[in-house]
Amino acid sequence: MLTGNEQASTLRVSSLGSGSKGNATLVHFEETIIIVDSGFSCKTLEQRLNLRGISPEQITAMLVTHEHSDHFNGVPTFANKHQVPVWMSNGTSFHPKAEKIKQLNCFNSHFPFTLGNIQITPVLVPHDSREACQFVFDAGKKCLGILTDIGHITPFVASKFQECDILLLEFNHDINLLQNGRYPASLKQRVGGALGHLNNEQSAELLQTLNQEKLRYLVAMHLSEENNCRSLVNETAKKYISDMTEFFIADQESGFDWINI
């Protein structure tokens, strides 16, 4: 556990769970604490926050990437109960559940904005939802990128994540496991399509373009329990990161504990 002084000067991130059953990520710098997404019930989110030493009263804001249930379902109840403002794109705000949020705010997906002491750059991504965004966080001369739920890497997207100190990157599925798995053909097409989720090879291609001298931590996110495995992800990722980059894999039940830079 960091001391108060260490927390004041450190950008840190933790996942409370990552996968198709629910996602939530904490970003913390100085007195600013942001929850990115919540597909968990209010009670589950409160319990997982407690495991990270965070109380609901400390939350500055909630930030929503898109409206799919594993990212959005738990947001309205938690935000209203604990009087937390919620930020999302205009497109995401058209989802019916957004109408229930008492402190709803929309950001412009084309411009950075600031929450507390953190500057946030939305990055529009190709995904089968309304105006889905992923994010780059800048604080204390450090940079954190979160990039999941994206069907393919565009040059625009790649340009936004070049200089991250920490990158949380989707490794959703292995192509062969998906094609030969139990999913119906329509779901295979959705997951593996241009508006679906990144496969291991697509994530590896992005890694080859990054500033490896700056990348200190890489975390594999949103692994499919059905169509991927940790050994394949580990093998793929470590081919394309330097020895100076620490590598972790987030899981559905516990995410990962605080990473500090």
N, C-alpha and C positions, 0 to 999 in steps of 0.2 A: 504493500500500500504506500502511495506517495504521501509525503508530508505536505502541509499547506503551502509552504514556499515552493516546493517542487511542482505542485499542481499549478501554481500561479504562472509558471514560465514554460509549461510543457503542453504541447498539443498531443492529445491522446485519443484513442479510438478503441471501441469494444463492440463486438457483435453479441446480441442476446439470443441469437438463433438465426440460421440461414438455410433456406430450402423452401420447397413447395408447400410445407405445412405452416410457414410463418417466418417473417423476417423483421428484424429491428436492429438498428445500429446506433450506438452512442458516439457523439463527437464532443470533446470537452477541451476548452481552452480558457484559462483564467476563470472568470465567474460564469462563462457561457457554456451551457450544456444543451445540446440539440439531439433529439431523437429523430433519426431518419427512418420513416415507415413504422408501422406496427400491424402485423397480421395476427397478433396474439390477442386474446381476451384481455380486458382491463386487469383482472386479477393476476393472470399469468405475467403480464408486463410488469406489474407492481412487484411481483415476486422476483423476477429476473433483474429488475433494477436494484432491488435490495441486495442481491448477490454481488453486484458491482459496487456496493457502497453508496448508491444514489437514491435519494428520496424523490417522490413526485414533485415536491415543492421546489426542488432545485432546478427543474427543467425550464429552460428559457423559451423553447419553441419546439414544435414538431414540424418536420419537413417531409413531404410526400413525393415519391418518385412518379407514381402512377396509380390507377384505380383498381388494379387487380387485387383480389381478396387477400392473398398471402402478404400483401404490403399495406392494405388500407383498412381491413375489417375492424381492427381494434382502435383505430385512430379516434373516431367521434366520441366514443364512450369515455376513453381515458382523458381526452382533451377537455371535454365538458365537465367531467367530475373534478379535475384538478385545475381548471381554469387556465389551460395552456393554449396560447395562440398557435394556429396551424397555417402553414404556408404550402401552396401547391401551384401548378401552372393553371392558366385559365381553362385549358382543355380538361384537365383533371377535375376542376371544380364543377363541371357539368354533371358529374356522376350524382345520382340521387342521394347517396349517403353523405355527400358533402353538404347538403342542405341542413343536415342535423348539427353541423359544427357551429358553435356559438361565436367563436373568435376565428373566423375564416379570412385568410388573406391570400391574394394571388400575386405571384411575381411575374415579371416579364422574362420569358425564356431566353431572350436574346441579350440580356444584360446582367452583370453581376449585381448582387445586393448584399447587405450586411445584416446579420443578426448578432446582437451583442458585440463581441470582439472578434468575430469571424466573418471574413468575406467569403461569399458563396457564389460560384459561377455555375449556373445551370448549363447542362449540355444536352441538347435535344438528341434523342437516340431513336433508331428504327425499331419499333416494338408494336405489337398489335393492341394498342391502347390509344387513348386521346392525349396527345401532346406529352408523351413520356419524357422525363428528364432524369439524367444522372448528374452527379455533382462533383465539383472540385472545391476544396476548402483551403483557404489560405489564412494562416495565423502565426504570428511570431516568426516570420521568415521561413516557415515550414509549410509543406503542401501535402494534403491528403486527397486522394481520388477514390470515389466509389463508382464502379462501373459494372452493373449487372443488368439483367433483363433487357438484352439488346440482341437483335437477330444477326447483325453483321457489323463489322468495324468499317466505318466510312473514314475518308481522309480528314474530315472535319472533327470527328470524334477522336481519332488518333492524335491530332494536333493538340487537343486540350489536356491530354494526360501524359505528356512527355516528361514533365519535370517534377513528378511526384516523389516525395520522400517515403510515403506509404501509399500503396495501391491495393484496394480491395477489388479483385477482378473475377468476373464470372467464369467458372469452368463447369458449365452445366452438364454436358453429356459427351460421351464418346460416340462417334459416328456409327461404328459397327454395333455397339451395344444397343443403340437406339433403333437402328434398322432391323436388327434381329430380335428385338425384345417383344414384350407382350402388348405394347400400346397398339390401339387400333390405327389404321393407316392415316386417318384424318388427324389424329393427335401427333403421330410421328411427323407428318407434314408441317403441322403448326410449330412444334418444338424446333425442328431442324430447318425451318424456313427462314427467309430473309427478315421476317418480323418476329422471330421466336427468341431463341436463347443461344448463347455462344457455345460451340463445341470446343474440346481441348485444343484442337489444331488452330482454330481461329484465335483463341487466347494466346497461344504460343506465337502466332504471327505478330500480334500487337507487341508482345514482349521484346521482340527483335528490334523494334523501332525506338524503344525507350532510352532515356539517358540512364544507363546502368550505373554510372558513377554517383548519381543522386539517389537512386532507388535503394532504400535501406531495408524496407519490409515489403513483402508481397504476400497477400492472403488470398487463397482460392475460395470463392464464394459460390453459394447457390448450387451446390452439387446435387444432381439428381440421384436419389437413393435407388432408383430403378435402372438408370441408364449410364451410370458412371461408377468409378471406384477410386478410392484414395491412392492406391498404388499407381494407377495410370496417370492421375493428375500429378502426383509427386514426380514421376518419371518425366513427364512432359515439361513441367514448369522448370525443373532444375537443369534442363538442357539449355535454357535461354535466359538464365539470370546469372549474375556474377557471384563469385564466392563471398562477396561482401554483403549480399542481400540475404536476409533471413526469410525463410519461407514457412508459412503456416497454412493449414486447411481448416476453415470454419465448418462446424457441423450444425445439424438441425436442433439438437437438444440444448447445447451449451454455447454455441457460437464460438467466441474466443475471448479470453480475458484481455485486460488493458494492454495495448501497445503504446509506448511513449516515445516521442521524439522531441 
